[in-house]
Amino acid sequence: MMVPWQSIPDETLTALIEHFVLREGTDYGEQEVSFAQKVDDVRQQLQSGDAVIVYSELHETVDIRRKTALGS
């Protein structure tokens, strides 16, 4: 089930994004990108609709996924 990012309190959303960034270890190539910038990038992707928050009731987990990876 997709969860609208707007329905999550800001402090909780920030913690979720930070956990996602730490877990994913996204490769930004040769350019160093700060942790804060990575968090901002994910937040912008959520706001633009390029990424979504997905809750699995079966696994009781929350994840952030690129919308294109969900296969519309």
PQR file with spaces between the fields and no chain letter, atoms N, CA, C, O and H, PARSE charges and radii, in Angstrom:
ATOM       1  N    MET     1       0.844   -1.156    0.000 -0.4000 1.5000
ATOM       2  CA   MET     1       0.000    0.000    0.000 -0.0000 2.0000
ATOM       3  C    MET     1       0.902    1.236    0.000  0.5500 1.7000
ATOM       4  O    MET     1       1.862    1.317    0.767 -0.5500 1.4000
ATOM       5  N    MET     2       0.580    2.195   -0.870 -0.4000 1.5000
ATOM       6  CA   MET     2       1.341    3.447   -0.914 -0.0000 2.0000
ATOM       7  C    MET     2       0.816    4.392    0.157  0.5500 1.7000
ATOM       8  O    MET     2      -0.391    4.513    0.364 -0.5500 1.4000
ATOM       9  H    MET     2      -0.200    2.130   -1.493  0.4000 1.0000
ATOM      10  N    VAL     3       1.742    5.056    0.828 -0.4000 1.5000
ATOM      11  CA   VAL     3       1.412    5.999    1.886 -0.0000 2.0000
ATOM      12  C    VAL     3       1.812    7.398    1.417  0.5500 1.7000
ATOM      13  O    VAL     3       2.974    7.614    1.071 -0.5500 1.4000
ATOM      14  H    VAL     3       2.723    4.958    0.660  0.4000 1.0000
ATOM      15  N    PRO     4       0.880    8.350    1.398 -0.5600 1.5000
ATOM      16  CA   PRO     4       1.237    9.710    0.991  0.2800 2.0000
ATOM      17  C    PRO     4       2.259   10.310    1.960  0.5500 1.7000
ATOM      18  O    PRO     4       2.054   10.292    3.173 -0.5500 1.4000
ATOM      19  N    TRP     5       3.353   10.837    1.422 -0.4000 1.5000
ATOM      20  CA   TRP     5       4.391   11.405    2.287 -0.0000 2.0000
ATOM      21  C    TRP     5       3.842   12.553    3.120  0.5500 1.7000
ATOM      22  O    TRP     5       4.341   12.816    4.214 -0.5500 1.4000
ATOM      23  H    TRP     5       3.520   10.851    0.436  0.4000 1.0000
ATOM      24  N    GLN     6       2.815   13.243    2.613 -0.4000 1.5000
ATOM      25  CA   GLN     6       2.238   14.384    3.326 -0.0000 2.0000
ATOM      26  C    GLN     6       1.528   13.955    4.613  0.5500 1.7000
ATOM      27  O    GLN     6       1.322   14.777    5.506 -0.5500 1.4000
ATOM      28  H    GLN     6       2.410   13.029    1.724  0.4000 1.0000
ATOM      29  N    SER     7       1.156   12.685    4.715 -0.4000 1.5000
ATOM      30  CA   SER     7       0.432   12.207    5.886 -0.0000 2.0000
ATOM      31  C    SER     7       1.361   11.783    7.023  0.5500 1.7000
ATOM      32  O    SER     7       0.899   11.409    8.101 -0.5500 1.4000
ATOM      33  H    SER     7       1.324   12.017    3.989  0.4000 1.0000
ATOM      34  N    ILE     8       2.664   11.842    6.781 -0.4000 1.5000
ATOM      35  CA   ILE     8       3.634   11.419    7.787 -0.0000 2.0000
ATOM      36  C    ILE     8       4.212   12.662    8.467  0.5500 1.7000
ATOM      37  O    ILE     8       4.656   13.586    7.785 -0.5500 1.4000
ATOM      38  H    ILE     8       3.040   12.146    5.905  0.4000 1.0000
ATOM      39  N    PRO     9       4.211   12.697    9.807 -0.5600 1.5000
ATOM      40  CA   PRO     9       4.803   13.844   10.506  0.2800 2.0000
ATOM      41  C    PRO     9       6.241   14.083   10.049  0.5500 1.7000
ATOM      42  O    PRO     9       6.977   13.130    9.795 -0.5500 1.4000
ATOM      43  N    ASP    10       6.644   15.349    9.943 -0.4000 1.5000
ATOM      44  CA   ASP    10       7.938   15.713    9.374 -0.0000 2.0000
ATOM      45  C    ASP    10       9.114   15.009   10.054  0.5500 1.7000
ATOM      46  O    ASP    10      10.038   14.555    9.380 -0.5500 1.4000
ATOM      47  H    ASP    10       6.047   16.124   10.149  0.4000 1.0000
ATOM      48  N    GLU    11       9.083   14.918   11.359 -0.4000 1.5000
ATOM      49  CA   GLU    11      10.180   14.266   12.084 -0.0000 2.0000
ATOM      50  C    GLU    11      10.280   12.789   11.705  0.5500 1.7000
ATOM      51  O    GLU    11      11.377   12.260   11.529 -0.5500 1.4000
ATOM      52  H    GLU    11       8.332   15.286   11.907  0.4000 1.0000
ATOM      53  N    THR    12       9.149   12.140   11.583 -0.4000 1.5000
ATOM      54  CA   THR    12       9.108   10.729   11.202 -0.0000 2.0000
ATOM      55  C    THR    12       9.550   10.553    9.751  0.5500 1.7000
ATOM      56  O    THR    12      10.294    9.624    9.433 -0.5500 1.4000
ATOM      57  H    THR    12       8.258   12.569   11.726  0.4000 1.0000
ATOM      58  N    LEU    13       9.097   11.437    8.882 -0.4000 1.5000
ATOM      59  CA   LEU    13       9.485   11.375    7.472 -0.0000 2.0000
ATOM      60  C    LEU    13      10.991   11.541    7.321  0.5500 1.7000
ATOM      61  O    LEU    13      11.627   10.812    6.560 -0.5500 1.4000
ATOM      62  H    LEU    13       8.493   12.191    9.140  0.4000 1.0000
ATOM      63  N    THR    14      11.556   12.492    8.040 -0.4000 1.5000
ATOM      64  CA   THR    14      13.005   12.707    7.979 -0.0000 2.0000
ATOM      65  C    THR    14      13.742   11.461    8.443  0.5500 1.7000
ATOM      66  O    THR    14      14.712   11.049    7.806 -0.5500 1.4000
ATOM      67  H    THR    14      11.040   13.085    8.658  0.4000 1.0000
ATOM      68  N    ALA    15      13.301   10.853    9.542 -0.4000 1.5000
ATOM      69  CA   ALA    15      13.943    9.629   10.038 -0.0000 2.0000
ATOM      70  C    ALA    15      13.836    8.498    9.021  0.5500 1.7000
ATOM      71  O    ALA    15      14.790    7.745    8.833 -0.5500 1.4000
ATOM      72  H    ALA    15      12.513   11.188   10.059  0.4000 1.0000
ATOM      73  N    LEU    16      12.689    8.373    8.368 -0.4000 1.5000
ATOM      74  CA   LEU    16      12.493    7.342    7.344 -0.0000 2.0000
ATOM      75  C    LEU    16      13.439    7.566    6.161  0.5500 1.7000
ATOM      76  O    LEU    16      14.063    6.625    5.671 -0.5500 1.4000
ATOM      77  H    LEU    16      11.914    8.986    8.521  0.4000 1.0000
ATOM      78  N    ILE    17      13.538    8.807    5.713 -0.4000 1.5000
ATOM      79  CA   ILE    17      14.427    9.123    4.591 -0.0000 2.0000
ATOM      80  C    ILE    17      15.878    8.862    4.982  0.5500 1.7000
ATOM      81  O    ILE    17      16.630    8.276    4.202 -0.5500 1.4000
ATOM      82  H    ILE    17      13.031    9.571    6.111  0.4000 1.0000
ATOM      83  N    GLU    18      16.279    9.286    6.175 -0.4000 1.5000
ATOM      84  CA   GLU    18      17.658    9.070    6.624 -0.0000 2.0000
ATOM      85  C    GLU    18      17.978    7.580    6.689  0.5500 1.7000
ATOM      86  O    GLU    18      19.053    7.158    6.264 -0.5500 1.4000
ATOM      87  H    GLU    18      15.668    9.762    6.808  0.4000 1.0000
ATOM      88  N    HIS    19      17.058    6.788    7.214 -0.4000 1.5000
ATOM      89  CA   HIS    19      17.258    5.331    7.284 -0.0000 2.0000
ATOM      90  C    HIS    19      17.409    4.757    5.874  0.5500 1.7000
ATOM      91  O    HIS    19      18.273    3.914    5.634 -0.5500 1.4000
ATOM      92  H    HIS    19      16.184    7.131    7.559  0.4000 1.0000
ATOM      93  N    PHE    20      16.581    5.206    4.958 -0.4000 1.5000
ATOM      94  CA   PHE    20      16.646    4.747    3.576 -0.0000 2.0000
ATOM      95  C    PHE    20      17.996    5.087    2.953  0.5500 1.7000
ATOM      96  O    PHE    20      18.616    4.236    2.315 -0.5500 1.4000
ATOM      97  H    PHE    20      15.878    5.891    5.153  0.4000 1.0000
ATOM      98  N    VAL    21      18.455    6.324    3.134 -0.4000 1.5000
ATOM      99  CA   VAL    21      19.733    6.753    2.548 -0.0000 2.0000
ATOM     100  C    VAL    21      20.885    5.931    3.127  0.5500 1.7000
ATOM     101  O    VAL    21      21.770    5.500    2.387 -0.5500 1.4000
ATOM     102  H    VAL    21      17.951    7.015    3.653  0.4000 1.0000
ATOM     103  N    LEU    22      20.880    5.714    4.429 -0.4000 1.5000
ATOM     104  CA   LEU    22      21.949    4.931    5.052 -0.0000 2.0000
ATOM     105  C    LEU    22      21.935    3.481    4.574  0.5500 1.7000
ATOM     106  O    LEU    22      22.988    2.876    4.372 -0.5500 1.4000
ATOM     107  H    LEU    22      20.161    6.064    5.030  0.4000 1.0000
ATOM     108  N    ARG    23      20.752    2.936    4.397 -0.4000 1.5000
ATOM     109  CA   ARG    23      20.613    1.537    3.978 -0.0000 2.0000
ATOM     110  C    ARG    23      20.970    1.333    2.518  0.5500 1.7000
ATOM     111  O    ARG    23      21.593    0.333    2.161 -0.5500 1.4000
ATOM     112  H    ARG    23      19.897    3.428    4.561  0.4000 1.0000
ATOM     113  N    GLU    24      20.580    2.274    1.673 -0.4000 1.5000
ATOM     114  CA   GLU    24      20.756    2.110    0.238 -0.0000 2.0000
ATOM     115  C    GLU    24      22.184    2.335   -0.228  0.5500 1.7000
ATOM     116  O    GLU    24      22.635    1.673   -1.163 -0.5500 1.4000
ATOM     117  H    GLU    24      20.074    3.086    1.963  0.4000 1.0000
ATOM     118  N    GLY    25      22.906    3.254    0.402 -0.4000 1.5000
ATOM     119  CA   GLY    25      24.270    3.527   -0.034 -0.0000 2.0000
ATOM     120  C    GLY    25      24.343    3.884   -1.500  0.5500 1.7000
ATOM     121  O    GLY    25      25.181    3.348   -2.226 -0.5500 1.4000
ATOM     122  H    GLY    25      22.540    3.791    1.162  0.4000 1.0000
ATOM     123  N    THR    26      23.489    4.771   -1.947 -0.4000 1.5000
ATOM     124  CA   THR    26      23.386    5.149   -3.355 -0.0000 2.0000
ATOM     125  C    THR    26      24.724    5.599   -3.922  0.5500 1.7000
ATOM     126  O    THR    26      25.464    6.342   -3.278 -0.5500 1.4000
ATOM     127  H    THR    26      22.809    5.206   -1.357  0.4000 1.0000
ATOM     128  N    ASP    27      25.023    5.146   -5.120 -0.4000 1.5000
ATOM     129  CA   ASP    27      26.266    5.514   -5.805 -0.0000 2.0000
ATOM     130  C    ASP    27      26.056    6.801   -6.583  0.5500 1.7000
ATOM     131  O    ASP    27      25.203    6.873   -7.467 -0.5500 1.4000
ATOM     132  H    ASP    27      24.422    4.542   -5.643  0.4000 1.0000
ATOM     133  N    TYR    28      26.840    7.815   -6.247 -0.4000 1.5000
ATOM     134  CA   TYR    28      26.747    9.096   -6.932 -0.0000 2.0000
ATOM     135  C    TYR    28      27.947    9.319   -7.851  0.5500 1.7000
ATOM     136  O    TYR    28      28.203   10.444   -8.280 -0.5500 1.4000
ATOM     137  H    TYR    28      27.534    7.757   -5.529  0.4000 1.0000
ATOM     138  N    GLY    29      28.675    8.258   -8.150 -0.4000 1.5000
ATOM     139  CA   GLY    29      29.817    8.376   -9.056 -0.0000 2.0000
ATOM     140  C    GLY    29      31.023    8.972   -8.364  0.5500 1.7000
ATOM     141  O    GLY    29      31.222    8.774   -7.166 -0.5500 1.4000
ATOM     142  H    GLY    29      28.467    7.344   -7.802  0.4000 1.0000
ATOM     143  N    GLU    30      31.825    9.697   -9.115 -0.4000 1.5000
ATOM     144  CA   GLU    30      33.064   10.265   -8.586 -0.0000 2.0000
ATOM     145  C    GLU    30      32.827   11.453   -7.667  0.5500 1.7000
ATOM     146  O    GLU    30      33.683   11.787   -6.848 -0.5500 1.4000
ATOM     147  H    GLU    30      31.664    9.858  -10.089  0.4000 1.0000
ATOM     148  N    GLN    31      31.686   12.082   -7.795 -0.4000 1.5000
ATOM     149  CA   GLN    31      31.392   13.286   -7.015 -0.0000 2.0000
ATOM     150  C    GLN    31      30.922   12.908   -5.608  0.5500 1.7000
ATOM     151  O    GLN    31      30.014   12.093   -5.442 -0.5500 1.4000
ATOM     152  H    GLN    31      30.991   11.811   -8.460  0.4000 1.0000
ATOM     153  N    GLU    32      31.557   13.516   -4.597 -0.4000 1.5000
ATOM     154  CA   GLU    32      31.134   13.311   -3.215 -0.0000 2.0000
ATOM     155  C    GLU    32      29.832   14.067   -2.971  0.5500 1.7000
ATOM     156  O    GLU    32      29.712   15.239   -3.329 -0.5500 1.4000
ATOM     157  H    GLU    32      32.294   14.178   -4.732  0.4000 1.0000
ATOM     158  N    VAL    33      28.864   13.399   -2.366 -0.4000 1.5000
ATOM     159  CA   VAL    33      27.585   14.018   -2.050 -0.0000 2.0000
ATOM     160  C    VAL    33      27.364   13.837   -0.552  0.5500 1.7000
ATOM     161  O    VAL    33      27.467   12.726   -0.033 -0.5500 1.4000
ATOM     162  H    VAL    33      28.961   12.447   -2.076  0.4000 1.0000
ATOM     163  N    SER    34      27.062   14.927    0.133 -0.4000 1.5000
ATOM     164  CA   SER    34      26.882   14.857    1.582 -0.0000 2.0000
ATOM     165  C    SER    34      25.622   14.083    1.939  0.5500 1.7000
ATOM     166  O    SER    34      24.704   13.942    1.130 -0.5500 1.4000
ATOM     167  H    SER    34      26.979   15.830   -0.289  0.4000 1.0000
ATOM     168  N    PHE    35      25.603   13.593    3.151 -0.4000 1.5000
ATOM     169  CA   PHE    35      24.436   12.881    3.660 -0.0000 2.0000
ATOM     170  C    PHE    35      23.203   13.782    3.592  0.5500 1.7000
ATOM     171  O    PHE    35      22.128   13.344    3.179 -0.5500 1.4000
ATOM     172  H    PHE    35      26.349   13.707    3.808  0.4000 1.0000
ATOM     173  N    ALA    36      23.366   15.042    3.999 -0.4000 1.5000
ATOM     174  CA   ALA    36      22.245   15.997    3.979 -0.0000 2.0000
ATOM     175  C    ALA    36      21.716   16.188    2.566  0.5500 1.7000
ATOM     176  O    ALA    36      20.505   16.294    2.371 -0.5500 1.4000
ATOM     177  H    ALA    36      24.239   15.397    4.334  0.4000 1.0000
ATOM     178  N    GLN    37      22.609   16.234    1.574 -0.4000 1.5000
ATOM     179  CA   GLN    37      22.171   16.398    0.188 -0.0000 2.0000
ATOM     180  C    GLN    37      21.419   15.165   -0.299  0.5500 1.7000
ATOM     181  O    GLN    37      20.436   15.281   -1.031 -0.5500 1.4000
ATOM     182  H    GLN    37      23.593   16.148    1.733  0.4000 1.0000
ATOM     183  N    LYS    38      21.881   13.989    0.107 -0.4000 1.5000
ATOM     184  CA   LYS    38      21.186   12.755   -0.273 -0.0000 2.0000
ATOM     185  C    LYS    38      19.778   12.731    0.320  0.5500 1.7000
ATOM     186  O    LYS    38      18.822   12.338   -0.348 -0.5500 1.4000
ATOM     187  H    LYS    38      22.680   13.895    0.702  0.4000 1.0000
ATOM     188  N    VAL    39      19.659   13.154    1.581 -0.4000 1.5000
ATOM     189  CA   VAL    39      18.346   13.219    2.230 -0.0000 2.0000
ATOM     190  C    VAL    39      17.456   14.205    1.488  0.5500 1.7000
ATOM     191  O    VAL    39      16.288   13.915    1.230 -0.5500 1.4000
ATOM     192  H    VAL    39      20.436   13.473    2.124  0.4000 1.0000
ATOM     193  N    ASP    40      18.001   15.377    1.139 -0.4000 1.5000
ATOM     194  CA   ASP    40      17.234   16.369    0.379 -0.0000 2.0000
ATOM     195  C    ASP    40      16.791   15.827   -0.967  0.5500 1.7000
ATOM     196  O    ASP    40      15.663   16.062   -1.399 -0.5500 1.4000
ATOM     197  H    ASP    40      18.950   15.613    1.348  0.4000 1.0000
ATOM     198  N    ASP    41      17.687   15.097   -1.634 -0.4000 1.5000
ATOM     199  CA   ASP    41      17.360   14.527   -2.948 -0.0000 2.0000
ATOM     200  C    ASP    41      16.172   13.568   -2.844  0.5500 1.7000
ATOM     201  O    ASP    41      15.262   13.613   -3.672 -0.5500 1.4000
ATOM     202  H    ASP    41      18.604   14.906   -1.284  0.4000 1.0000
ATOM     203  N    VAL    42      16.180   12.706   -1.834 -0.4000 1.5000
ATOM     204  CA   VAL    42      15.078   11.751   -1.663 -0.0000 2.0000
ATOM     205  C    VAL    42      13.793   12.495   -1.326  0.5500 1.7000
ATOM     206  O    VAL    42      12.728   12.154   -1.840 -0.5500 1.4000
ATOM     207  H    VAL    42      16.919   12.669   -1.161  0.4000 1.0000
ATOM     208  N    ARG    43      13.881   13.509   -0.468 -0.4000 1.5000
ATOM     209  CA   ARG    43      12.698   14.296   -0.114 -0.0000 2.0000
ATOM     210  C    ARG    43      12.099   14.954   -1.364  0.5500 1.7000
ATOM     211  O    ARG    43      10.881   14.976   -1.540 -0.5500 1.4000
ATOM     212  H    ARG    43      14.747   13.786   -0.051  0.4000 1.0000
ATOM     213  N    GLN    44      12.965   15.485   -2.225 -0.4000 1.5000
ATOM     214  CA   GLN    44      12.489   16.112   -3.469 -0.0000 2.0000
ATOM     215  C    GLN    44      11.847   15.080   -4.389  0.5500 1.7000
ATOM     216  O    GLN    44      10.856   15.381   -5.055 -0.5500 1.4000
ATOM     217  H    GLN    44      13.955   15.467   -2.083  0.4000 1.0000
ATOM     218  N    GLN    45      12.393   13.878   -4.434 -0.4000 1.5000
ATOM     219  CA   GLN    45      11.802   12.819   -5.257 -0.0000 2.0000
ATOM     220  C    GLN    45      10.414   12.440   -4.750  0.5500 1.7000
ATOM     221  O    GLN    45       9.512   12.164   -5.542 -0.5500 1.4000
ATOM     222  H    GLN    45      13.198   13.634   -3.893  0.4000 1.0000
ATOM     223  N    LEU    46      10.247   12.427   -3.430 -0.4000 1.5000
ATOM     224  CA   LEU    46       8.923   12.156   -2.861 -0.0000 2.0000
ATOM     225  C    LEU    46       7.954   13.283   -3.215  0.5500 1.7000
ATOM     226  O    LEU    46       6.816   13.032   -3.610 -0.5500 1.4000
ATOM     227  H    LEU    46      10.980   12.651   -2.787  0.4000 1.0000
ATOM     228  N    GLN    47       8.413   14.514   -3.070 -0.4000 1.5000
ATOM     229  CA   GLN    47       7.544   15.660   -3.339 -0.0000 2.0000
ATOM     230  C    GLN    47       7.144   15.754   -4.806  0.5500 1.7000
ATOM     231  O    GLN    47       6.032   16.177   -5.124 -0.5500 1.4000
ATOM     232  H    GLN    47       9.338   14.718   -2.749  0.4000 1.0000
ATOM     233  N    SER    48       8.042   15.363   -5.692 -0.4000 1.5000
ATOM     234  CA   SER    48       7.750   15.434   -7.130 -0.0000 2.0000
ATOM     235  C    SER    48       6.946   14.232   -7.622  0.5500 1.7000
ATOM     236  O    SER    48       6.412   14.248   -8.731 -0.5500 1.4000
ATOM     237  H    SER    48       8.945   15.020   -5.434  0.4000 1.0000
ATOM     238  N    GLY    49       6.864   13.194   -6.793 -0.4000 1.5000
ATOM     239  CA   GLY    49       6.148   11.993   -7.206 -0.0000 2.0000
ATOM     240  C    GLY    49       7.020   10.960   -7.891  0.5500 1.7000
ATOM     241  O    GLY    49       6.520    9.926   -8.334 -0.5500 1.4000
ATOM     242  H    GLY    49       7.299   13.181   -5.892  0.4000 1.0000
ATOM     243  N    ASP    50       8.325   11.224   -7.987 -0.4000 1.5000
ATOM     244  CA   ASP    50       9.236   10.258   -8.605 -0.0000 2.0000
ATOM     245  C    ASP    50       9.512    9.066   -7.693  0.5500 1.7000
ATOM     246  O    ASP    50       9.900    7.993   -8.157 -0.5500 1.4000
ATOM     247  H    ASP    50       8.731   12.064   -7.628  0.4000 1.0000
ATOM     248  N    ALA    51       9.308    9.265   -6.394 -0.4000 1.5000
ATOM     249  CA   ALA    51       9.484    8.194   -5.416 -0.0000 2.0000
ATOM     250  C    ALA    51       8.225    8.144   -4.550  0.5500 1.7000
ATOM     251  O    ALA    51       7.518    9.140   -4.400 -0.5500 1.4000
ATOM     252  H    ALA    51       8.993   10.136   -6.018  0.4000 1.0000
ATOM     253  N    VAL    52       7.963    6.974   -3.988 -0.4000 1.5000
ATOM     254  CA   VAL    52       6.780    6.791   -3.145 -0.0000 2.0000
ATOM     255  C    VAL    52       7.169    5.998   -1.895  0.5500 1.7000
ATOM     256  O    VAL    52       8.170    5.282   -1.873 -0.5500 1.4000
ATOM     257  H    VAL    52       8.538    6.165   -4.110  0.4000 1.0000
ATOM     258  N    ILE    53       6.349    6.151   -0.868 -0.4000 1.5000
ATOM     259  CA   ILE    53       6.522    5.381    0.355 -0.0000 2.0000
ATOM     260  C    ILE    53       5.562    4.208    0.290  0.5500 1.7000
ATOM     261  O    ILE    53       4.368    4.375    0.037 -0.5500 1.4000
ATOM     262  H    ILE    53       5.536    6.732   -0.887  0.4000 1.0000
ATOM     263  N    VAL    54       6.103    3.014    0.524 -0.4000 1.5000
ATOM     264  CA   VAL    54       5.316    1.796    0.412 -0.0000 2.0000
ATOM     265  C    VAL    54       5.330    1.063    1.757  0.5500 1.7000
ATOM     266  O    VAL    54       6.389    0.815    2.335 -0.5500 1.4000
ATOM     267  H    VAL    54       7.072    2.879    0.730  0.4000 1.0000
ATOM     268  N    TYR    55       4.138    0.726    2.236 -0.4000 1.5000
ATOM     269  CA   TYR    55       4.000   -0.034    3.478 -0.0000 2.0000
ATOM     270  C    TYR    55       3.534   -1.438    3.135  0.5500 1.7000
ATOM     271  O    TYR    55       2.587   -1.621    2.369 -0.5500 1.4000
ATOM     272  H    TYR    55       3.278    0.928    1.766  0.4000 1.0000
ATOM     273  N    SER    56       4.212   -2.434    3.711 -0.4000 1.5000
ATOM     274  CA   SER    56       3.808   -3.829    3.538 -0.0000 2.0000
ATOM     275  C    SER    56       3.193   -4.314    4.843  0.5500 1.7000
ATOM     276  O    SER    56       3.888   -4.479    5.846 -0.5500 1.4000
ATOM     277  H    SER    56       4.981   -2.285    4.332  0.4000 1.0000
ATOM     278  N    GLU    57       1.892   -4.538    4.819 -0.4000 1.5000
ATOM     279  CA   GLU    57       1.214   -5.047    6.010 -0.0000 2.0000
ATOM     280  C    GLU    57       1.687   -6.463    6.331  0.5500 1.7000
ATOM     281  O    GLU    57       1.827   -6.827    7.499 -0.5500 1.4000
ATOM     282  H    GLU    57       1.327   -4.404    4.005  0.4000 1.0000
ATOM     283  N    LEU    58       1.931   -7.252    5.299 -0.4000 1.5000
ATOM     284  CA   LEU    58       2.377   -8.624    5.483 -0.0000 2.0000
ATOM     285  C    LEU    58       3.713   -8.683    6.228  0.5500 1.7000
ATOM     286  O    LEU    58       3.879   -9.462    7.166 -0.5500 1.4000
ATOM     287  H    LEU    58       1.817   -6.956    4.351  0.4000 1.0000
ATOM     288  N    HIS    59       4.664   -7.842    5.792 -0.4000 1.5000
ATOM     289  CA   HIS    59       6.007   -7.848    6.385 -0.0000 2.0000
ATOM     290  C    HIS    59       6.182   -6.790    7.470  0.5500 1.7000
ATOM     291  O    HIS    59       7.210   -6.746    8.146 -0.5500 1.4000
ATOM     292  H    HIS    59       4.528   -7.210    5.029  0.4000 1.0000
ATOM     293  N    GLU    60       5.169   -5.939    7.628 -0.4000 1.5000
ATOM     294  CA   GLU    60       5.216   -4.834    8.584 -0.0000 2.0000
ATOM     295  C    GLU    60       6.474   -3.985    8.376  0.5500 1.7000
ATOM     296  O    GLU    60       7.217   -3.697    9.314 -0.5500 1.4000
ATOM     297  H    GLU    60       4.335   -5.975    7.078  0.4000 1.0000
ATOM     298  N    THR    61       6.686   -3.593    7.110 -0.4000 1.5000
ATOM     299  CA   THR    61       7.838   -2.776    6.751 -0.0000 2.0000
ATOM     300  C    THR    61       7.396   -1.552    5.961  0.5500 1.7000
ATOM     301  O    THR    61       6.324   -1.529    5.355 -0.5500 1.4000
ATOM     302  H    THR    61       6.083   -3.826    6.348  0.4000 1.0000
ATOM     303  N    VAL    62       8.244   -0.549    5.986 -0.4000 1.5000
ATOM     304  CA   VAL    62       8.042    0.667    5.211 -0.0000 2.0000
ATOM     305  C    VAL    62       9.282    0.856    4.358  0.5500 1.7000
ATOM     306  O    VAL    62      10.402    0.665    4.832 -0.5500 1.4000
ATOM     307  H    VAL    62       9.114   -0.568    6.478  0.4000 1.0000
ATOM     308  N    ASP    63       9.084    1.230    3.102 -0.4000 1.5000
ATOM     309  CA   ASP    63      10.218    1.424    2.201 -0.0000 2.0000
ATOM     310  C    ASP    63       9.931    2.609    1.288  0.5500 1.7000
ATOM     311  O    ASP    63       8.782    3.018    1.118 -0.5500 1.4000
ATOM     312  H    ASP    63       8.174    1.385    2.717  0.4000 1.0000
ATOM     313  N    ILE    64      10.978    3.143    0.714 -0.4000 1.5000
ATOM     314  CA   ILE    64      10.861    4.192   -0.298 -0.0000 2.0000
ATOM     315  C    ILE    64      11.302    3.566   -1.618  0.5500 1.7000
ATOM     316  O    ILE    64      12.366    2.953   -1.704 -0.5500 1.4000
ATOM     317  H    ILE    64      11.911    2.811    0.852  0.4000 1.0000
ATOM     318  N    ARG    65      10.479    3.728   -2.627 -0.4000 1.5000
ATOM     319  CA   ARG    65      10.786    3.146   -3.946 -0.0000 2.0000
ATOM     320  C    ARG    65      10.583    4.173   -5.030  0.5500 1.7000
ATOM     321  O    ARG    65       9.731    5.055   -4.925 -0.5500 1.4000
ATOM     322  H    ARG    65       9.615    4.226   -2.557  0.4000 1.0000
ATOM     323  N    ARG    66      11.391    4.045   -6.090 -0.4000 1.5000
ATOM     324  CA   ARG    66      11.161    4.876   -7.267 -0.0000 2.0000
ATOM     325  C    ARG    66       9.836    4.422   -7.868  0.5500 1.7000
ATOM     326  O    ARG    66       9.562    3.225   -7.958 -0.5500 1.4000
ATOM     327  H    ARG    66      12.084    3.329   -6.175  0.4000 1.0000
ATOM     328  N    LYS    67       9.033    5.374   -8.270 -0.4000 1.5000
ATOM     329  CA   LYS    67       7.718    5.040   -8.802 -0.0000 2.0000
ATOM     330  C    LYS    67       7.824    4.158  -10.033  0.5500 1.7000
ATOM     331  O    LYS    67       6.977    3.289  -10.235 -0.5500 1.4000
ATOM     332  H    LYS    67       9.256    6.346   -8.197  0.4000 1.0000
ATOM     333  N    THR    68       8.841    4.358  -10.861 -0.4000 1.5000
ATOM     334  CA   THR    68       9.020    3.561  -12.070 -0.0000 2.0000
ATOM     335  C    THR    68       9.318    2.098  -11.737  0.5500 1.7000
ATOM     336  O    THR    68       9.059    1.217  -12.557 -0.5500 1.4000
ATOM     337  H    THR    68       9.530    5.064  -10.697  0.4000 1.0000
ATOM     338  N    ALA    69       9.856    1.830  -10.551 -0.4000 1.5000
ATOM     339  CA   ALA    69      10.182    0.455  -10.167 -0.0000 2.0000
ATOM     340  C    ALA    69       8.941   -0.330   -9.756  0.5500 1.7000
ATOM     341  O    ALA    69       8.993   -1.553   -9.627 -0.5500 1.4000
ATOM     342  H    ALA    69      10.066    2.546   -9.885  0.4000 1.0000
ATOM     343  N    LEU    70       7.835    0.364   -9.553 -0.4000 1.5000
ATOM     344  CA   LEU    70       6.601   -0.313   -9.117 -0.0000 2.0000
ATOM     345  C    LEU    70       5.799   -0.863  -10.287  0.5500 1.7000
ATOM     346  O    LEU    70       4.872   -1.650  -10.095 -0.5500 1.4000
ATOM     347  H    LEU    70       7.793    1.358   -9.658  0.4000 1.0000
ATOM     348  N    GLY    71       6.152   -0.453  -11.492 -0.4000 1.5000
ATOM     349  CA   GLY    71       5.453   -0.968  -12.673 -0.0000 2.0000
ATOM     350  C    GLY    71       4.038   -0.445  -12.827  0.5500 1.7000
ATOM     351  O    GLY    71       3.166   -1.134  -13.354 -0.5500 1.4000
ATOM     352  H    GLY    71       6.906    0.186  -11.648  0.4000 1.0000
ATOM     353  N    SER    72       3.812    0.786  -12.361 -0.4000 1.5000
ATOM     354  CA   SER    72       2.492    1.455  -12.436 -0.0000 2.0000
ATOM     355  C    SER    72       1.414    0.434  -12.356  0.5500 1.7000
ATOM     356  O    SER    72       0.233    0.778  -12.400 -0.5500 1.4000
ATOM     357  H    SER    72       4.521    1.346  -11.933  0.4000 1.0000
